[in-house]
Amino acid sequence: MMRVKVPSRRPNAFRALAGDRSGVASIEFALVIGLIIMGIVGTVQFGRALAAHNEMSHALSRVVRVVNLNAATTPEVITDLLEQYLDGHDDRELDVGITEIAGTNFMEISVEFPFTVSIPLMEDTDVTLRVATRAPMVSPTQ
């Protein structure tokens, strides 16, 4: 008696693996999760920088109000007030600039300090946040 080999109706192992789609979503998620995390952390870092810039702007507005009420405010007092209003910001070194604008009764007051942006998988980046405004050197109440 002779045996005849009948081909199997089962697909071979490679075809079975190629047709299996059960882990595709997990692999796609693993490939994309790094970009998603970088995007979220980048958005948070941008928000931190924006909040620090807004605090600087608010502190500068408070200083300009003091200058408006008392035209005899010295640059040292302006610098001290800005450092006081911006106290508690990671001991950042403030750079305060006060310059008279030639031909006018105004001065420009600026404040800037370094800000470090940290995003995973990227190098830390130092940026300088700067806010400037003009203030009269003569009080409107005088």
Order of alpha helices (4+ residues) and beta strands (2+ residues): alpha-alpha-alpha-beta-beta-beta
